[in-house]
Amino acid sequence: MPQTDKKLERAVFPEQVGIDSKEIEALINDYYESGIELHSLMLLRHGKVAFEGYAAPYGRDVPQTMYSVSKSVTSVAMGFAIAEGLLSLDSKVIDFFPEYRPAKRDEYLEQLTVYHLMTMTAGKQVSALADKSEKDWIRQFFRSKWAAQPGKKWAYISENTYMCSAILHRATGMGLVDYLMPRLFEPLGFTRRPEWETDSMGIEAGGWGLRLSPDELARFTLCVQQGGVFAGKQVIPADYIADATSNHVKAVSFEDPDQSRGYGYFFWQSVMKNTVRCDGMFSQFGVAFRDFDACLVCTCSEISEKKTRDCFFRHFPKMFIEESDKNPVDGVYPKLLPLESLPAGEHCIIEGLMKSKVIRTEKNAVLNAVGFPVSMLPLPAVYMSYERSGNIDNIVLDFNGDEMTMVWDEGKDHNKILCGMDGKPRTSKIHLGGMDYTAVSYAAWKNFETLEIRMRPLEAVSERRILINLNVLKGKAEIIPSSMPPISAMGRGIGEIMRGSIPTDTLKGATADLMSHLDLIVDSKIKGKIKF
């Protein structure tokens, strides 16, 4: 991909574009006091970056998975296809997939349109726990039950967006990324080709799985905020983006007031007037304050999106002030705190005994049956993936001074990470579940036979933590997996997302209880043997 000089302009200081430096500091403190793990924060006004901050090891150009922010990008792709006459909002979904039309006429299916998909009023009840290792996601969508007639009920179903991606494949003969490169990504000044998770047929997930850096998300959000204009050129069709970000569904079934303000074509309405959002699980946000010619972009690892929204909306619109030529804080701005590291510890005699030893592990039959074998990737990176990773095996630990290498197998993938044992991270490239990751890793002894390993795949949102108990004399090992944030918190968040597609209060309660104890299922201990 050719390089571009379309750099985002920077204000000399926030007040120059009407952003209050003291309020920025208050906002950042609010994040931390609320217990939110903040990875990046960007504030833009009048088309310029007024403030940006990044928590090491994250940075401006480090891609992170966007979760449902992906939906808004898919919406824009649909807008291009509509403008090019390849489809319309009234196009019947089944007409793109005639081979899936049932022998017995399904009246609801014949009514289902692109508009229903894009407003989350399709009526299909696809479980948030549907097995994505299944080969045919299109068939999975069509064979799911009807919860309502198309157009009659709003329900947040990510597979609606996947079906838009599948429609674009049929209508354009191209994948989403290929289609968007010359239309969106290059005009926005992207200097790389974004990655997007796919199904087994190479169709991008649409509703999740897109990786963008904070800088790229800021470019996209700014373009939306400016009515589809970027760097003085109309990139997204003006009529489409105005329609896509308007309120098409007022009866949105969420208890959170900010998520009940309405919904467009995969864009959310907000509590602030004329403000729209791209939302992603774990609090990835692109917020367009159109009345104030401003944007907020943040990436986090906080499962409660409500907590994060409440946090930043406490500081808007008072964040916006009159422009000034005076810098009230003399260039001293708050910085985002680096993420927690694993402190250096003492070395252990076991290090020498483990040289060239292989830890063979037992597969957990229950976890394999439910499709979630233990992986070195944290759960959020795998639960909606087609190529499911898991079943850690053939572990080799090699110690060399202040560094340790861990080699292991998961299915067909063989990986190696370098871990800092001196309290400083080491960076490695790994490939798991069909995707590449940049792993930032530490290791330290908790006691004379327990080793802790922390691995943060930067493209994911959470950190994988593994305790390995080693009884070298008996040739036994025990692996205890966990994550930060904990899987129990993730489970509660996933359960909250599922509530919109569950028909009864009794089932809602049972599902919430099950998901809040997800860690007891997914983070099971693994037994192993040390092979000499």
C-alpha positions, -999 to +999 in steps of 0.1 A: +000+000+000+015+034-009+024+058+019+004+089+024+011+123+038-025+128+051-014+133+087-040+144+113-033+180+122-023+187+158-032+217+178-003+234+195-023+231+228-059+221+236-072+256+243-062+266+208-092+246+195-115+251+225-106+221+247-101+226+284-067+211+296-079+210+332-110+190+321-088+166+302-069+159+334-102+155+353-114+130+326-083+109+328-084+109+366-121+099+364-111+069+342-086+057+368-108+064+398-135+044+381-112+014+378-111+015+340-080+001+322-074+029+297-052+021+267-056+052+246-074+086+245-077+111+217-097+143+216-102+162+184-118+195+176-121+216+145-104+187+126-073+188+148-060+165+175-062+185+208-049+158+231-036+122+227-023+098+253-013+061+253-007+037+280+025+016+274+028-009+258+000+005+236+006+034+212-009+056+185-003+031+157-008-002+176-038-020+162-064-033+186-095-053+180-125-031+177-153-055+185-186-039+175-170-007+162-165-030+132-203-027+126-201+010+119-173+004+093-195-023+077-223+002+076-201+026+056-192-003+032-229-009+026-233+028+020-207+027-008-225-003-024-258+014-022-244+046-038-229+024-066-263+008-073-251-027-063-279-031-037-305-010-018-320-009+016-351-026+002-331-055-013-344-089-001-317-107+019-327-142+006-323-130-030-286-128-025-285-164-013-311-183-034-294-217-025-305-212+011-342-206+002-362-234+019-385-257-001-414-246+021-421-209+017-411-188+048-431-156+048-408-138+072-377-148+052-393-134+021-399-101+039-364-097+053-345-068+038-311-051+041-328-023+060-339-048+087-304-061+091-288-027+094-313-014+119-311-047+140-348-054+134-343-085+113-362-107+139-337-136+138-327-149+172-291-160+168-275-168+202-244-148+212-229-182+221-235-197+186-206-219+177-184-199+154-162-229+147-191-241+125-182-238+089-213-221+074-223-190+093-248-180+065-267-213+071-264-207+109-282-174+105-310-187+082-317-218+103-319-198+136-354-192+151-376-162+144-381-140+175-403-116+156-415-106+122-389-084+104-393-048+113-413-054+144-387-058+172-352-044+178-326-069+191-288-065+191-277-095+170-241-093+157-249-118+130-271-092+113-239-073+105-222-105+094-250-111+069-243-076+055-207-086+050-218-117+032-242-097+010-213-074+001-192-104-010-221-115-033-228-080-046-192-069-052-173-101-057-148-087-032-140-090+005-148-061+028-112-050+032-105-052-005-137-032-012-129-006+014-092+000+006-097+024-023-130+038-011-124+044+026-090+033+041-067+049+016-087+082+014-085+083+052-047+081+050-043+046+064-007+034+059-014-003+062-040-028+052-063-035+083-068-071+094-104-084+098-114-118+111-132-140+087-153-172+086-141-204+069-151-190+034-130-158+039-160-136+045-152-109+071-171-111+103-186-077+097-200-072+132-167-078+150-130-087+143-117-055+127-084-042+140-077-005+140-051+016+157-063+046+178-051+069+149-071+050+124-102+050+146-098+087+150-096+092+112-128+072+108-147+090+136-136+124+123-149+116+088-182+105+103-184+137+124-177+158+094-205+143+073-183+120+054-156+146+046-119+140+053-090+163+043-114+185+024-128+157+002-161+138+004-151+103+012-184+087+025-215+096+005-230+126+023-266+114+019-258+080+032-238+090+063-266+115+073-291+087+070-270+061+086-264+082+117-300+094+121-324+077+145-342+048+128-352+028+159-364+046+190-375+015+209-341+001+217-344-026+243-315-018+267-318-008+304-289+016+301-304+050+292-276+059+269-281+028+249-319+035+246-316+068+227-320+051+193-301+033+166-292+040+130-274+018+105-250+002+130-245+036+147-257+045+182-275+077+192-263+093+225-275+112+256-260+143+242-280+159+214-267+153+178-240+130+191-235+095+176-212+067+186-194+036+174-193+012+203-172-019+208-172-044+236-145-037+263-151+000+257-137+008+223-154+041+214-155+066+186-178+095+196-188+123+172-200+155+189-214+171+158-228+202+175-193+209+188-173+199+158-154+174+180-146+138+186-135+115+214-117+082+207-107+058+234-096+021+236-099+003+269-102-031+286-134-024+305-162-048+300-188-023+314-193+000+285-219+019+306-192+027+332-169+040+305-197+061+288-208+075+322-172+084+329-166+104+297-201+119+294-195+135+329-170+157+312-190+167+281-200+193+270-182+212+297-149+200+280-156+225+252-146+261+259-139+292+238-107+291+217-077+308+233-042+318+222-030+313+258-017+280+272-028+279+308-008+248+318+025+257+301+026+225+281+024+202+311-004+177+303-014+145+321+000+112+308-017+078+307-003+054+332+016+024+318-002-009+324+008-031+354+040-051+349+052-082+367+079-072+391+113-089+389+118-118+413+145-141+425+158-169+403+151-205+412+171-237+411+143-253+390+154-232+361+184-254+355+164-286+360+138-276+334+163-273+306+152-293+275+122-307+295+088-309+278+055-305+297+028-327+281-007-317+291-040-336+294-069-323+273-100-312+292-129-332+277-155-308+290-138-277+276-133-294+242-169-305+242-181-269+247-156-256+222-134-235+245-102-255+252-076-235+272-055-212+250-027-189+256-050-163+241-075-147+265-112-156+259-122-123+242-097-131+214-112-165+206-149-168+215-163-154+182-135-169+160-139-196+134-104-210+138-106-217+175-073-220+193-067-240+224-053-272+241-019-259+252+007-287+249+044-295+245+055-266+267+092-260+269+106-234+294+142-222+288+158-197+312+187-175+303+196-148+328+169-122+329+149-137+301+129-168+297+114-184+265+082-204+265+076-227+235+043-244+231+018-260+207-019-253+202-034-274+175-015-267+143+002-236+157+037-237+172+047-205+190+075-190+211+075-160+233+103-142+251+095-131+287+113-106+308+122-117+343+137-084+353+104-065+354+108-053+318+086-066+290+098-085+260+080-085+227+074-115+204+053-122+173+029-152+175+002-167+153-029-183+170-065-189+159-057-178+123-045-143+134-012-127+141-005-110+175+023-090+191+028-105+225+043-085+253+054-109+281+068-112+316+077-141+339+086-144+376+088-170+403+060-167+429+077-193+451+103-221+446+080-242+424+054-218+409+062-198+378+039-170+367+038-160+330+019-129+318+013-125+281-006-095+266-015-099+229-016-062+220-042-067+193-066-082+219-078-062+249-068-083+279-038-101+294-034-139+297-019-151+330-006-186+336+006-202+368+027-233+363+032-254+394+063-277+388+070-308+409+102-318+390+110-348+414+076-364+407+076-353+370+042-335+375+030-301+364-002-282+370-013-252+348-037-226+363-050-201+337-066-167+344-070-134+326-070-097+334-097-085+334-111-117+349-132-140+328-160-137+353-163-099+344-161-108+307-189-133+313-211-107+329-206-084+300-213-111+274-244-120+294-256-084+292-252-084+255-272-116+252-301-102+273-315-084+242-320-118+224-334-138+253-373-139+253-381-143+291-370-128+323-364-162+338-340-172+310-324-138+312-316-144+349-304-179+344-281-168+316-267-139+336-259-163+365-243-188+342-221-162+324-210-146+357-195-180+366-179-185+332-144-186+348-152-218+367-158-235+333-133-219+310-103-213+333-101-249+345-068-263+357-047-284+334-027-314+346+006-322+329+036-345+330+073-334+327+090-356+302+127-361+308 
